[in-house]
Amino acid sequence: MSTVYSTEHGRMCPDCGKAEAKCQCQKSKTPPRGDGIVRIARSTKGRKGKGVTVISGVPLHKDGLKDLAKELKQKCGTGGTVKDGVIEIQGEHRDVLVEELKKRGYTVKRSGG
């Protein structure tokens, strides 16, 4: 079993066991593979009827996804999060997000209803 947190160093990398700030294995990984298409959908599942816009298939690392999510949330003027490589933006913002991601050079498709 590996150490996840140390009071001396903070968060620890589960792969190499070094402090997260000194970890080299996370930085050297290649971006996730996909079909090159960013998909934007609307979902209410598990959110008590509240709708979110879900963006999946973005070929970026964890940090890149967080930065992109931050910029998209500011563009929409709302909150959101990044979970398991998927960006969730609160509310119905598919049209705005499709245009913004196309400006950034991504191939974008609307998925779902």
Backbone bond lengths (Angstrom), bond angles and torsions (degrees), N, CA, C in turn:
res aa  C-N    CA-C-N  psi(-1)  N-CA   C-N-CA  omega(-1)  CA-C   N-CA-C  phi
1 M - - - 1.447 - - 1.526 108.37 -
2 S 1.328 116.18 134.90 1.458 119.93 -177.17 1.534 111.19 -99.95
3 T 1.319 115.70 155.74 1.454 121.99 179.18 1.516 109.42 -76.71
4 V 1.320 117.03 132.97 1.454 122.12 -179.56 1.522 111.23 -100.33
5 Y 1.327 116.42 -31.36 1.460 120.76 -178.30 1.524 109.55 -144.48
6 S 1.310 116.17 139.90 1.450 121.92 177.15 1.524 107.69 -129.64
7 T 1.326 117.18 135.62 1.462 119.83 179.48 1.527 110.96 -66.20
8 E 1.303 116.63 -23.59 1.459 120.44 179.87 1.530 112.34 -81.06
9 H 1.352 117.23 -40.88 1.465 121.63 -173.59 1.526 114.21 -111.37
10 G 1.314 119.13 -13.26 1.469 121.31 -176.22 1.523 110.61 87.69
11 R 1.333 116.46 -146.17 1.464 120.66 -179.23 1.520 111.19 -64.66
12 M 1.333 115.18 142.30 1.452 121.84 -178.95 1.523 109.40 -116.33
13 C 1.319 116.65 145.35 1.457 121.94 176.81 1.524 108.75 -73.39
14 P 1.349 118.81 127.55 1.454 119.95 -179.42 1.529 113.41 -70.59
15 D 1.350 118.08 -20.66 1.460 121.01 -177.59 1.524 112.87 -82.93
16 C 1.354 115.91 -51.99 1.470 118.66 -175.26 1.519 113.06 -101.49
17 G 1.337 119.13 -15.83 1.453 122.12 178.18 1.514 114.83 82.56
18 K 1.338 117.76 2.82 1.464 121.15 178.30 1.523 110.00 -88.03
19 A 1.344 115.66 166.26 1.462 120.18 175.42 1.527 108.41 -60.03
20 E 1.340 116.64 144.69 1.459 120.74 -175.37 1.531 112.23 -57.72
21 A 1.326 117.86 -34.78 1.452 121.40 179.34 1.534 112.04 -67.96
22 K 1.328 118.05 -27.52 1.467 122.39 -178.56 1.517 112.81 -101.93
23 C 1.305 117.75 3.33 1.462 122.70 -177.26 1.529 110.56 -70.64
24 Q 1.305 117.25 131.04 1.454 122.30 177.52 1.532 112.10 -102.96
25 C 1.306 117.98 -21.76 1.465 120.20 -176.02 1.532 111.99 -70.04
26 Q 1.325 119.29 -32.35 1.459 121.80 179.13 1.523 111.38 -71.48
27 K 1.335 116.83 -36.05 1.460 121.14 -176.63 1.515 112.55 -77.13
28 S 1.314 117.82 -25.15 1.452 120.62 -175.33 1.526 113.23 -88.37
29 K 1.311 118.04 -6.65 1.465 120.44 -178.76 1.523 110.46 -70.46
30 T 1.329 115.23 144.58 1.459 120.00 177.17 1.518 109.23 -79.24
31 P 1.342 117.11 157.56 1.469 119.29 179.08 1.525 110.77 -61.19
32 P 1.326 117.23 154.83 1.454 120.07 -179.63 1.524 111.31 -61.38
33 R 1.310 115.63 141.90 1.462 121.39 178.76 1.518 109.49 -82.88
34 G 1.297 115.66 144.81 1.457 121.28 176.86 1.512 107.97 -158.01
35 D 1.312 116.59 -165.69 1.454 120.34 179.91 1.520 111.95 -91.30
36 G 1.346 117.52 3.67 1.453 121.64 177.29 1.516 114.10 84.12
37 I 1.319 117.77 6.60 1.462 121.85 -179.12 1.519 109.21 -112.03
38 V 1.326 115.37 127.45 1.464 121.12 176.08 1.520 106.76 -89.22
39 R 1.330 116.76 126.82 1.467 121.02 -178.33 1.528 110.28 -108.86
40 I 1.340 114.73 135.60 1.459 121.19 -179.90 1.518 107.89 -120.58
41 A 1.322 116.20 125.10 1.464 121.94 -178.30 1.516 109.78 -136.41
42 R 1.310 115.32 168.02 1.461 121.68 175.40 1.520 107.72 -112.03
43 S 1.314 117.11 138.81 1.453 120.68 -177.90 1.523 110.67 -141.12
44 T 1.332 115.76 144.38 1.460 121.41 173.47 1.522 110.33 -125.09
45 K 1.314 116.64 -1.77 1.460 121.95 -173.98 1.529 112.14 -60.51
46 G 1.318 116.95 123.76 1.463 122.23 177.10 1.516 113.86 74.66
47 R 1.328 117.09 17.40 1.462 119.94 -177.53 1.522 112.53 -125.14
48 K 1.308 116.50 22.76 1.468 123.05 178.30 1.528 112.42 54.89
49 G 1.343 116.19 39.32 1.455 121.06 176.79 1.512 115.24 86.99
50 K 1.322 117.44 -8.37 1.469 120.20 178.94 1.533 109.17 -77.42
51 G 1.306 116.79 130.97 1.455 121.07 -177.75 1.512 112.80 -88.85
52 V 1.324 116.15 142.44 1.458 122.67 172.71 1.521 108.41 -132.05
53 T 1.308 115.70 153.55 1.450 121.85 173.83 1.519 107.22 -95.93
54 V 1.332 116.37 125.93 1.458 122.47 -174.71 1.524 108.97 -109.24
55 I 1.330 116.30 126.52 1.466 122.40 -179.82 1.524 107.74 -115.00
56 S 1.323 117.20 119.07 1.467 120.94 -178.96 1.523 109.99 -128.71
57 G 1.310 115.86 160.53 1.457 121.69 176.88 1.517 114.75 86.08
58 V 1.328 117.90 13.38 1.466 120.59 178.92 1.526 107.92 -78.02
59 P 1.345 117.93 121.66 1.470 120.71 -175.71 1.529 112.96 -81.79
60 L 1.325 116.92 65.90 1.456 122.16 179.08 1.518 110.43 -130.10
61 H 1.340 115.71 157.60 1.464 121.37 173.33 1.517 109.84 -70.46
62 K 1.310 115.92 174.38 1.471 123.09 -179.96 1.529 111.50 -55.25
63 D 1.331 117.24 -47.14 1.462 120.38 -179.06 1.520 111.65 -67.85
64 G 1.324 116.85 -39.01 1.456 120.90 177.71 1.516 112.03 -63.86
65 L 1.338 116.24 -37.69 1.463 120.45 177.24 1.520 110.70 -65.00
66 K 1.325 116.62 -41.41 1.466 120.22 179.39 1.521 110.64 -62.37
67 D 1.326 116.76 -43.12 1.467 120.63 179.90 1.531 110.88 -65.24
68 L 1.338 116.39 -44.02 1.466 120.28 178.40 1.518 110.59 -63.11
69 A 1.326 116.79 -42.76 1.468 120.67 179.29 1.522 110.56 -60.86
70 K 1.312 117.01 -41.32 1.463 120.80 179.66 1.524 110.67 -60.91
71 E 1.322 116.86 -45.24 1.458 120.87 179.89 1.532 111.77 -66.13
72 L 1.332 117.13 -39.28 1.464 120.31 179.56 1.528 111.36 -69.00
73 K 1.325 116.68 -37.25 1.470 120.05 177.27 1.524 110.23 -64.00
74 Q 1.322 116.92 -40.04 1.463 120.37 178.05 1.523 110.57 -65.88
75 K 1.322 116.70 -39.18 1.468 121.47 179.38 1.531 110.77 -62.49
76 C 1.339 116.20 -38.51 1.466 121.17 -178.58 1.526 112.23 -87.94
77 G 1.318 117.69 -15.72 1.456 121.24 -178.67 1.509 112.97 69.16
78 T 1.323 116.42 39.72 1.466 120.86 -177.21 1.523 110.08 -148.29
79 G 1.315 116.24 179.86 1.457 121.90 -179.23 1.510 111.82 -93.83
80 G 1.310 115.20 179.24 1.456 120.72 178.68 1.508 110.24 172.02
81 T 1.330 114.79 -172.67 1.460 120.65 -178.16 1.518 110.36 -157.87
82 V 1.337 115.68 171.87 1.457 122.64 172.86 1.521 106.91 -120.99
83 K 1.329 116.43 121.24 1.467 121.68 178.83 1.514 109.51 -131.38
84 D 1.319 117.14 124.54 1.463 123.29 175.15 1.525 113.05 51.15
85 G 1.321 117.59 42.88 1.461 121.39 177.77 1.518 114.61 77.44
86 V 1.327 117.11 12.10 1.462 122.55 179.74 1.525 108.21 -121.39
87 I 1.341 116.13 133.49 1.457 121.01 178.20 1.521 108.28 -93.47
88 E 1.333 116.53 130.11 1.463 121.91 176.41 1.521 108.36 -115.96
89 I 1.332 116.45 124.31 1.455 123.06 178.18 1.522 107.44 -113.91
90 Q 1.323 117.81 128.04 1.463 121.25 -177.34 1.523 110.51 -66.99
91 G 1.332 115.60 133.03 1.455 121.41 176.24 1.517 113.22 94.74
92 E 1.331 115.05 -178.51 1.462 123.26 -177.92 1.526 108.96 -97.52
93 H 1.344 116.74 101.54 1.456 121.27 -176.89 1.525 111.64 -134.22
94 R 1.328 117.14 28.14 1.461 119.56 -174.62 1.527 113.12 -59.71
95 D 1.328 117.47 -44.47 1.464 120.44 -176.74 1.529 111.51 -61.75
96 V 1.323 116.36 -46.34 1.466 121.41 -179.98 1.524 110.41 -63.28
97 L 1.320 116.84 -43.35 1.462 121.20 -176.62 1.526 112.19 -70.25
98 V 1.336 117.52 -36.44 1.463 120.29 177.37 1.530 109.34 -60.52
99 E 1.322 116.89 -48.40 1.464 120.84 -179.61 1.530 111.74 -63.33
100 E 1.312 117.19 -42.83 1.469 121.07 -178.60 1.523 111.05 -64.33
101 L 1.335 117.62 -43.34 1.464 120.06 -179.02 1.526 111.41 -70.82
102 K 1.338 117.84 -31.97 1.470 120.14 175.59 1.525 110.35 -66.02
103 K 1.335 117.04 -38.03 1.464 120.98 176.87 1.524 111.01 -61.39
104 R 1.328 116.40 -31.90 1.464 121.52 -178.82 1.531 112.12 -83.61
105 G 1.337 117.51 0.76 1.449 120.70 174.42 1.520 116.71 94.59
106 Y 1.332 118.23 9.07 1.456 121.42 178.99 1.530 110.94 -86.91
107 T 1.322 116.73 149.68 1.456 121.87 169.19 1.519 106.40 -85.12
108 V 1.337 117.09 119.49 1.458 121.18 -170.97 1.526 110.50 -119.95
109 K 1.330 115.83 137.68 1.459 122.70 173.84 1.521 109.41 -129.71
110 R 1.317 115.43 141.90 1.459 120.21 171.52 1.509 107.11 -84.97
111 S 1.317 116.73 132.30 1.464 119.64 178.48 1.515 108.79 -122.52
112 G 1.302 116.35 161.09 1.454 120.46 -178.16 1.514 111.62 83.13
113 G 1.337 116.19 -161.60 1.466 120.44 -175.13 1.468 116.46 -89.68
